[in-house]
Amino acid sequence: MAKKLRLAVFISGTGRTLKNLIEYIHNEQLSAEIVIVVSSSANVTGLQHAEKESIPIEIIERCSYESLSEFSEANFSVCRAARADYVVLAGYLRRLEIPSDFENRVLNIHPSLIPSFCGKGYYGNIVHSKALEYGVKISGCTVHFVDQEYDTGPIILQKAVEVCEDDTANILNDRVFAAECQAYPEALELLAQSRVSVKGRIVQIDPPKTQKCVGEDIDF
Ligand code: GRF
């Protein structure tokens, strides 16, 4: 039986990832509610998805804080106040320091198969251009927990896509994003079903818990 996760979703852009999560929740394919949307800027189009759903919004801009620590603390204070179980980075482009109470509770999705084409400066179509330049035959996406570095946290799940000969960065981006739209809700649903455990940097996914029928296990 899945518990209903309380999610804080962080955005910096178009909010396509946020929109996809909202759709999964509406379709009852993800046992979660989005309790707050945090944006790194007031001028992002993604906020419209939160407004449409009447999800509370916080705008927390890096320029309002002197240090990365203060900025990070402002973000996580809001998540604590909203009683968020998990922070979901959804196209969020600011670095954060993860406080100890949010260790393995912050997730990100990256548009490549980590550890390829990731790290500082690898975002958006840059990732896909680098993959095409290198000549890889598969790419994909990675859902991972966020640690204190870029894209180095424990990997929860990955989905691969084919790279075709006449791909451009935009075409590959579309194919990878379609995979992301399945991977992120799938990873979150595993958390909702309490099937994820982390040992060091290895994430273990337990098999689905079978529901017992009424009357099962009763000795007559
Ligand atoms: C995708 O490239 C994803 O991999 C990355 O952010 C992009 C989506 O941003 N994390 P958005 O949801 O369209 O704002």
Boltz pocket constraint, residues with backbone or C-beta under 6 A from the ligand:
constraints:
  - pocket:
      binder: B
      contacts: [[A, 11], [A, 12], [A, 13], [A, 14], [A, 15], [A, 16], [A, 17], [A, 18], [A, 46], [A, 89], [A, 90], [A, 91], [A, 92], [A, 109], [A, 110], [A, 111], [A, 124], [A, 180]]
      max_distance: 6.0
